[in-house]
Amino acid sequence: MPVADAMNQLPDNTKTIMEKLVTNELKANVKRQLDAIGQKCKELLLMFEDGLSDKEIAEFLSYSNAAVVKTTRLRCLDKLRERILG
């Protein structure tokens, strides 16, 4: 039986608890993988997640320009995606 089907058969309060546990585990995994891809990638991705533009990140982290930040960000995302998805 697929996990989604099994989850749908649980009582609402149990389903909510299970969803929170799964969400917390996913967040913990992303945090572990962020740590694993290196401090510079982690910092850049977290700044982007916080809403900073590539230009702002370039200034803050001393990259030469926003285009370099964008390229680096995409490479970092690829590393993160590869680690999470295996």
MILUMTI-394062 format. One record per atom (N, C-alpha, C): residue number from 1; x, y, z negated; atom name; residue in three letters. Coordinates in steps of 0.02 Angstrom, whole numbers. Each point is the difference from the previous one (the first is absolute). Layout:
# MILUMTI-394062
resi / c1 / c2 / c3 / name / resn
NUM / X / Y / Z / CA / ALA
...
END
This chain:
# MILUMTI-394062
resi / c1 / c2 / c3 / name / resn
1 / 43 / -59 / 0 / N / MET
1 / -43 / 59 / 0 / CA / MET
1 / 45 / 62 / 0 / C / MET
2 / -11 / 46 / 47 / N / PRO
2 / 39 / 62 / 1 / CA / PRO
2 / -9 / 40 / -65 / C / PRO
3 / 52 / 38 / -17 / N / VAL
3 / 0 / 39 / -62 / CA / VAL
3 / -59 / 49 / -2 / C / VAL
4 / -13 / 33 / 56 / N / ALA
4 / -55 / 49 / 2 / CA / ALA
4 / -66 / -33 / -16 / C / ALA
5 / -12 / -60 / 26 / N / ASP
5 / -63 / -35 / -15 / CA / ASP
5 / -4 / -18 / -74 / C / ASP
6 / 56 / -23 / -27 / N / ALA
6 / 1 / -18 / -71 / CA / ALA
6 / -12 / 62 / -43 / C / ALA
7 / 29 / 56 / 18 / N / MET
7 / -9 / 62 / -38 / CA / MET
7 / -73 / 22 / 1 / C / MET
8 / -33 / -9 / 57 / N / ASN
8 / -70 / 21 / 6 / CA / ASN
8 / -46 / -43 / -43 / C / ASN
9 / 21 / -59 / -20 / N / GLN
9 / -41 / -44 / -41 / CA / GLN
9 / 7 / 14 / -75 / C / GLN
10 / 47 / 42 / -18 / N / LEU
10 / 11 / 17 / -71 / CA / LEU
10 / -51 / 51 / -23 / C / LEU
11 / -16 / -1 / -66 / N / PRO
11 / -42 / 52 / -27 / CA / PRO
11 / 33 / 68 / 9 / C / PRO
12 / -39 / 53 / 5 / N / ASP
12 / 26 / 67 / 14 / CA / ASP
12 / 57 / 22 / -46 / C / ASP
13 / -9 / -11 / -66 / N / ASN
13 / 52 / 23 / -47 / CA / ASN
13 / 65 / -40 / 10 / C / ASN
14 / -6 / -64 / 13 / N / THR
14 / 59 / -42 / 12 / CA / THR
14 / 33 / 20 / 67 / C / THR
15 / -41 / 13 / 50 / N / LYS
15 / 25 / 21 / 65 / CA / LYS
15 / 39 / 65 / -6 / C / LYS
16 / -26 / 47 / -39 / N / THR
16 / 34 / 64 / -10 / CA / THR
16 / 67 / -10 / -35 / C / THR
17 / 2 / -42 / -50 / N / ILE
17 / 63 / -14 / -35 / CA / ILE
17 / 50 / -32 / 47 / C / ILE
18 / -22 / -48 / 39 / N / MET
18 / 44 / -34 / 48 / CA / MET
18 / 27 / 48 / 52 / C / MET
19 / -43 / 45 / 25 / N / GLU
19 / 22 / 49 / 49 / CA / GLU
19 / 53 / 46 / -29 / C / GLU
20 / -9 / 20 / -64 / N / LYS
20 / 50 / 43 / -33 / CA / LYS
20 / 66 / -37 / -9 / C / LYS
21 / -3 / -64 / -18 / N / LEU
21 / 61 / -39 / -7 / CA / LEU
21 / 37 / -6 / 66 / C / LEU
22 / -36 / -13 / 54 / N / VAL
22 / 30 / -6 / 66 / CA / VAL
22 / 30 / 67 / 20 / C / VAL
23 / -36 / 54 / -10 / N / THR
23 / 25 / 67 / 16 / CA / THR
23 / 63 / 16 / -39 / C / THR
24 / 0 / -15 / -65 / N / ASN
24 / 59 / 12 / -41 / CA / ASN
24 / 59 / -41 / 23 / C / ASN
25 / -11 / -62 / 20 / N / GLU
25 / 54 / -42 / 25 / CA / GLU
25 / 27 / 27 / 66 / C / GLU
26 / -44 / 23 / 43 / N / LEU
26 / 22 / 29 / 64 / CA / LEU
26 / 42 / 62 / -12 / C / LEU
27 / -22 / 43 / -46 / N / LYS
27 / 38 / 60 / -17 / CA / LYS
27 / 68 / -18 / -28 / C / LYS
28 / 2 / -49 / -44 / N / ALA
28 / 63 / -21 / -30 / CA / ALA
28 / 48 / -27 / 54 / C / ALA
29 / -28 / -37 / 48 / N / ASN
29 / 41 / -27 / 54 / CA / ASN
29 / 28 / 57 / 43 / C / ASN
30 / -41 / 48 / 16 / N / VAL
30 / 24 / 57 / 40 / CA / VAL
30 / 55 / 37 / -38 / C / VAL
31 / -8 / 9 / -65 / N / LYS
31 / 51 / 33 / -40 / CA / LYS
31 / 65 / -40 / 1 / C / LYS
32 / -4 / -65 / -8 / N / ARG
32 / 61 / -43 / 3 / CA / ARG
32 / 33 / 6 / 67 / C / ARG
33 / -40 / 0 / 53 / N / GLN
33 / 29 / 4 / 67 / CA / GLN
33 / 29 / 69 / 15 / C / GLN
34 / -31 / 52 / -27 / N / LEU
34 / 29 / 68 / 6 / CA / LEU
34 / 68 / 2 / -33 / C / LEU
35 / 5 / -30 / -58 / N / ASP
35 / 65 / -2 / -35 / CA / ASP
35 / 51 / -38 / 42 / C / ASP
36 / -22 / -51 / 35 / N / ALA
36 / 46 / -43 / 38 / CA / ALA
36 / 25 / 32 / 65 / C / ALA
37 / -38 / 47 / 28 / N / ILE
37 / 22 / 29 / 64 / CA / ILE
37 / 50 / 57 / -9 / C / ILE
38 / 13 / 19 / -61 / N / GLY
38 / 51 / 51 / -12 / CA / GLY
38 / -30 / 65 / -25 / C / GLY
39 / 41 / 35 / -38 / N / GLN
39 / -23 / 61 / -33 / CA / GLN
39 / -19 / 55 / 50 / C / GLN
40 / 39 / 8 / 53 / N / LYS
40 / -14 / 53 / 48 / CA / LYS
40 / -67 / -11 / 36 / C / LYS
41 / -11 / -62 / 22 / N / CYS
41 / -64 / -17 / 32 / CA / CYS
41 / -58 / 9 / -49 / C / CYS
42 / 10 / -25 / -59 / N / LYS
42 / -53 / 5 / -51 / CA / LYS
42 / -18 / 73 / -13 / C / LYS
43 / 50 / 41 / -9 / N / GLU
43 / -11 / 71 / -14 / CA / GLU
43 / -36 / 33 / 58 / C / GLU
44 / 23 / -13 / 61 / N / LEU
44 / -30 / 31 / 59 / CA / LEU
44 / -73 / -22 / 7 / C / LEU
45 / -14 / -65 / -7 / N / LEU
45 / -69 / -24 / 7 / CA / LEU
45 / -46 / 27 / -54 / C / LEU
46 / 25 / 4 / -61 / N / LEU
46 / -42 / 27 / -54 / CA / LEU
46 / -14 / 74 / 10 / C / LEU
47 / 49 / 37 / 25 / N / MET
47 / -12 / 71 / 14 / CA / MET
47 / -52 / 8 / 56 / C / MET
48 / 5 / -42 / 51 / N / PHE
48 / -49 / 3 / 54 / CA / PHE
48 / -69 / -19 / -26 / C / PHE
49 / -3 / -51 / -42 / N / GLU
49 / -64 / -21 / -30 / CA / GLU
49 / -30 / 56 / -43 / C / GLU
50 / 44 / 40 / -31 / N / ASP
50 / -24 / 56 / -41 / CA / ASP
50 / -23 / 59 / 43 / C / ASP
51 / 6 / -5 / 66 / N / GLY
51 / -27 / 51 / 44 / CA / GLY
51 / 51 / 49 / 27 / C / GLY
52 / 64 / -10 / -13 / N / LEU
52 / 50 / 44 / 27 / CA / LEU
52 / 8 / -13 / 75 / C / LEU
53 / 13 / 52 / 37 / N / SER
53 / 10 / -7 / 73 / CA / SER
53 / 71 / -24 / 12 / C / SER
54 / 12 / -23 / 62 / N / ASP
54 / 68 / -21 / 18 / CA / ASP
54 / 48 / 59 / -7 / C / ASP
55 / -22 / 59 / 17 / N / LYS
55 / 43 / 60 / -5 / CA / LYS
55 / 18 / 12 / -74 / C / LYS
56 / -49 / -4 / -44 / N / GLU
56 / 13 / 11 / -71 / CA / GLU
56 / 48 / -53 / -28 / C / GLU
57 / -11 / -62 / 21 / N / ILE
57 / 44 / -55 / -23 / CA / ILE
57 / 71 / 12 / 26 / C / ILE
58 / 6 / 21 / 63 / N / ALA
58 / 66 / 14 / 28 / CA / ALA
58 / 37 / 52 / -41 / C / ALA
59 / -34 / 52 / -20 / N / GLU
59 / 31 / 53 / -40 / CA / GLU
59 / 18 / -26 / -70 / C / GLU
60 / -45 / -36 / -30 / N / PHE
60 / 11 / -24 / -68 / CA / PHE
60 / 55 / -53 / -5 / C / PHE
61 / 2 / -45 / 49 / N / LEU
61 / 48 / -55 / -1 / CA / LEU
61 / 61 / 12 / 44 / C / LEU
62 / 6 / 61 / 26 / N / SER
62 / 57 / 21 / 41 / CA / SER
62 / 9 / -41 / 64 / C / SER
63 / -54 / -16 / 33 / N / TYR
63 / 3 / -29 / 67 / CA / TYR
63 / 9 / 58 / 49 / C / TYR
64 / 27 / -14 / 59 / N / SER
64 / 13 / 54 / 48 / CA / SER
64 / -63 / 32 / 27 / C / SER
65 / -54 / -39 / 8 / N / ASN
65 / -63 / 28 / 24 / CA / ASN
65 / -58 / -49 / -11 / C / ASN
66 / -60 / 23 / 15 / N / ALA
66 / -60 / -40 / -11 / CA / ALA
66 / -2 / -62 / 45 / C / ALA
67 / 28 / 4 / 60 / N / ALA
67 / 0 / -57 / 45 / CA / ALA
67 / 41 / -58 / -30 / C / ALA
68 / 55 / 16 / -33 / N / VAL
68 / 41 / -52 / -32 / CA / VAL
68 / -39 / -31 / -58 / C / VAL
69 / -36 / 40 / -37 / N / VAL
69 / -41 / -25 / -54 / CA / VAL
69 / -54 / -47 / 27 / C / VAL
70 / -32 / 20 / 54 / N / LYS
70 / -53 / -42 / 29 / CA / LYS
70 / 29 / -68 / 22 / C / LYS
71 / 56 / 1 / 35 / N / THR
71 / 31 / -62 / 22 / CA / THR
71 / 20 / -44 / -60 / C / THR
72 / 29 / 32 / -50 / N / THR
72 / 21 / -36 / -60 / CA / THR
72 / -61 / -28 / -37 / C / THR
73 / -53 / 40 / -5 / N / ARG
73 / -62 / -22 / -33 / CA / ARG
73 / -29 / -61 / 34 / C / ARG
74 / -2 / 2 / 67 / N / LEU
74 / -27 / -57 / 37 / CA / LEU
74 / 42 / -63 / -10 / C / LEU
75 / 66 / 9 / -2 / N / ARG
75 / 44 / -58 / -13 / CA / ARG
75 / -11 / -26 / -70 / C / ARG
76 / -7 / 45 / -48 / N / CYS
76 / -13 / -21 / -69 / CA / CYS
76 / -66 / -36 / -6 / C / CYS
77 / -51 / 25 / 35 / N / LEU
77 / -65 / -34 / -1 / CA / LEU
77 / 5 / -70 / 31 / C / LEU
78 / 39 / -6 / 53 / N / ASP
78 / 11 / -66 / 30 / CA / ASP
78 / 33 / -48 / -49 / C / ASP
79 / 51 / 25 / -36 / N / LYS
79 / 33 / -42 / -51 / CA / LYS
79 / -49 / -21 / -54 / C / LYS
80 / -40 / 47 / -23 / N / LEU
80 / -48 / -14 / -52 / CA / LEU
80 / -53 / -50 / 24 / C / LEU
81 / -26 / 12 / 59 / N / ARG
81 / -50 / -45 / 29 / CA / ARG
81 / 28 / -71 / 8 / C / ARG
82 / 62 / -5 / 23 / N / GLU
82 / 32 / -65 / 8 / CA / GLU
82 / 7 / -37 / -66 / C / GLU
83 / 19 / 36 / -53 / N / ARG
83 / 8 / -31 / -65 / CA / ARG
83 / -67 / -21 / -29 / C / ARG
84 / -52 / 40 / 10 / N / ILE
84 / -66 / -16 / -29 / CA / ILE
84 / -33 / -57 / 39 / C / ILE
85 / 3 / 3 / 65 / N / LEU
85 / -34 / -51 / 40 / CA / LEU
85 / 41 / -63 / 11 / C / LEU
86 / 65 / 5 / -16 / N / GLY
86 / 42 / -59 / 5 / CA / GLY
86 / 23 / -10 / 69 / C / GLY
END
